[in-house]
Amino acid sequence: MRDPEIIEEIEWQFALGQSRHAAMTAVGYRQEQTLARWLRRHNRPDLAIRFEENH
């Protein structure tokens, strides 16, 4: 997946009411913190914080 596709898929998963784990799995990430850092580097702190909750 290209970067915009990853962000779009995460947004879509959350719009469907899916869990963080489901969104993470859909884009091929296994660790929440790794995906959160990637999202911050791509200027999406609004999504990153959803993967940082409870950590």
Buried (B, 14 or more C-beta within 10 A) or exposed (E): EEEEEBBEBBBEBBEEEBEBEEBBEBBEBEEBEEBBBBBBEBEBEEBBEBBBEEE
